[in-house]
């Protein structure tokens, strides 16, 4: 029987088989090509970053912090570059030799290094802020076998070239480039940069190689204060001397330029970074506040400088159960200048009543008391001035001589500066300017007139009255040869649990010079001096020492016509 082969289009068709096999073989490369094209087109950035991370590390590094300077560019706080020495244990070839080298170079006990070594994971710091000569010794052996695993990490340390000068204003910053107090904290954003991450790769020996192509851009600012470091030195020196002699609980000295409101110096005792008593301390001012009451009454027309006030036999019963006494004189009548010269509470109290509660309250507030000055310092107090509709007759009278109100040093010196400059309350300034990288300058201390408080003629009258206090009254120890000085003393008893105590008090002096063209206003406050003293005997001499040196510093010509 004859069999015919079955006919099929694919049977024994070598050409077709090769074609199919070829297509199958081409499918895999095609898939790979499409995948690569997709990855290069859509996943390029992702894989490029992965490749970079496999080669480079990004290491956190402290950046430079901006400077804080005085008005003339003297550096009160700046950052200097230091290095910390660390160990990456996985790259160390010989533990014992490495520990011996570090102990000898860093002058550390081997036991201390070994203790850190055993407690740490893969990496630990041996020492922070190492000396420059030690940095050189370690850097020289980094590329040797002994140096494998050692790392030198750049950091910045905050230093104060003038020591504790103005430290209560400048404040402090920590090792993490964060401002903690004072100007360091208030302007932290301008002074600091975030901790940067520099690109680096680690060589086979373990040393770090930074990418030199990446330039570190600085965007920090420098803060210039209105403080003059030389004036600050004079103030701090005089205050230190007073503290040594009288041992007060606290002390404050403040210098202001009356024409602009700029703070030229501000010192506190005790010194604490970022805690300036010039802006944060509140107290009952006592007799220095008589200047406010008397100038207000003259300005309002309630009294005339030529008036005389009955002293009521130096024993004045303001209201039943409340009597004011003057023991420092034996006169039946006192003129307005004499009330200030002798610091008469009876005279100031009667003037306050003559002016009236509402008007006195208006002037007190107009002079800036009871509100923050916005001097731009954290923790500034606004003091206390009770509303006039709650005052009794006694309250009205006692405020005339500085009781029943709480003020701050910056408020009081601002009020005296207003009298000195012709009657205008000026905005006080502590920050002069901010200078940014690239040349931009932000000026913050341009003179700003807040309001006119008293008329120019009232200002001139009060300057003469305050000048008479220094020439013939309680402020004699504030006299400066060749210069007319105007000012007022203050001795205020402090309120305690058992009322006002004569052995616990605040003494002060506030004034300005030269009286004919005031250049400086100076306030000195000694809180509860250990030795019983008065504003006239304790604070006025400190004022004299400060003002005399300030006048010489600025080269102010004497204004006394008969001075040789």
Residue, then its C-alpha position, 0 to 999 in steps of 0.5 A: x500500500x502506497x503512503x503519501x507524506x502529509x502536506x504542511x506549510x510548516x513541515x520541514x520549512x527551515x526558512x520559516x523556522x529560522x525566521x521565527x527563531x530570529x524573532x524570538x531572539x530579537x525580542x529580549x534585546x528589544x525589551x531591554x532596549x525599551x527598558x533602558x530608553x525608559x530609564x534614561x528618559x524618565x528615571x534619569x534623575x533618580x538613578x543619577x542620585x543613587x549613583x552619586x550617593x554610592x560615591x559621595x556622602x553629605x556631611x553636616x558642617x557648622x556654618x559661620x555665624x554673623x558678627x555682633x559689633x558696636x556702632x564703630x565696628x568693634x567686634x563684641x561677638x564673632x565666630x572662629x573656626x575650630x575642629x573636633x577630632x573623631x574616630x571612625x572605628x571601621x577604618x582603624x588598622x591598629x587600635x592600640x597605636x591609634x589610641x596612643x597617638x591620640x592620647x599623646x597628641x591631645x594630652x588625654x588619658x588613654x583610659x578616657x579614650x578607650x572608655x569612649x571607644x568601647x561605649x560608642x558605635x562605629x563613630x565617636x568624637x575624641x575631643x571638641x575644639x582642639x588646639x590649632x597645633x594639635x589640628x596640624x599634628x593630626x592632619x599630617x598623618x591622615x593619609x598614613x596608616x596611623x591616620x586611617x579612621x581619624x576625622x577632623x570636623x570643622x566647627x565654629x566657636x563663639x567668642x567675645x573679644x571684649x570679654x563680658x562687655x555688653x554681654x547682658x545685651x549681646x547674649x549667648x549662642x550655643x555650639x549648634x549655632x542657635x541664639x539663646x538670649x539677647x541680641x543673639x536670640x532676637x536676630x538669630x535668623x539674620x545671624x545664622x545659617x542652617x547647618x549645611x551639608x557638604x558633599x564629600x567622598x571617603x577614600x579607601x583609607x577612610x579619610x574624607x575628601x570634600x568636593x572642591x567644586x561646591x562653593x559655600x555661599x554665605x548669607x549671614x548678616x552682621x548686627x551693629x548695635x548703637x552701643x559704643x564699646x568705649x562708652x560701655x567700658x566707661x560705664x561698666x568701670x564706674x558701675x563696678x567701682x560703685x558695686x565694690x564700695x556699696x554692695x547693692x543687690x542690683x545696679x544699672x547705668x544707662x547712656x542715651x543720646x538725647x537728640x536721636x534716642x540712641x543707646x550708647x551704653x547700658x550696663x547691669x549688675x549682676x551681669x547675665x547674658x541676655x538679661x539687661x536690667x536697663x530694659x527689664x528692671x522696674x522700680x518706684x523712682x522716687x525723687x527723680x520723678x519729681x522732674x516729671x511732675x514739675x515740668x508737667x505742671x509748668x507746661x500745663x500752666x498749673x504753676x509758674x516757676x516763680x511761684x512759692x509753695x507753703x510747706x505747712x510747717x514741714x508737716x503736711x497732712x494730705x488726708x486723714x491718717x497720711x502725713x508728708x514730712x520734710x526734714x531736710x530744711x526749715x523753710x516755711x515757703x519754697x520756690x519751684x527751684x528750691x523744691x527741686x534743689x532740696x527734693x521736697x516731697x511736700x512741694x512735689x505732692x502739692x504741685x501734683x495735686x494742683x495739676x490734678x490726677x487726670x492731667x498728671x496721668x496724661x503727662x506721665x503717659x505722654x512721657x512714655x511711662x506705662x508702655x513699652x518703649x519698643x527698644x527692641x529687646x526681649x523681656x522689656x517691661x512696660x512698668x505700671x501706671x494705674x488709671x487716674x480714675x482709681x487714684x485717691x488724693x493720696x495717690x495723686x500727691x505721692x505720684x508727684x514724688x515718685x511713689x505709686x508708679x513703677x518705671x524702667x530705666x529706659x523709660x526714665x532716661x527717655x523722659x529726661x532726654x525729652x526735657x534735654x532736647x527741647x520737649x520731644x520724646x524720641x524712639x530709643x534705639x539699641x540696634x544701629x544697622x544690619x549689614x547683609x552679604x552682598x552689600x545690603x544695609x538696613x538702617x534701624x536707628x534713624x531718629x524717630x520723634x514719637x510725640x512732643x511732650x512739653x513745649x520748648x519754653x517749658x524744656x528751657x525752664x526745666x533745664x535751668x531748674x535741674x541745673x540749679x539742683x546740681x549747682x546749689x542742691x542735692x546734686x552737687x556731687x554731679x558737678x563737672x569742672x567746665x561744664x553746666x550739668x543738669x539733673x536730679x537725685x532720687x532716694x526711694x524707700x522700697x515697699x516690703x511686707x511691712x510697708x516702706x522700709x527706710x533701710x531698704x531703698x533705691x538710690x539714683x541720679x539722672x541728668x544731662x550735659x552740657x546743659x546748654x547743648x546736651x550731648x549725653x543723658x546718663x542714668x545711674x541706679x543702685x538697688x538696695x546698697x549695703x551701706x545706707x546712702x542717698x542718690x546725692x552721695x552714692x549715685x551722683x558721683x557715679x554719674x560724674x565719673x561716667x559723664x566726665x569721661x564721655x565728654x572727653x571721649x567726644x571732645x565736647x567743649x566746656x560751656x561755662x564762660x568763666x572756665x579756663 
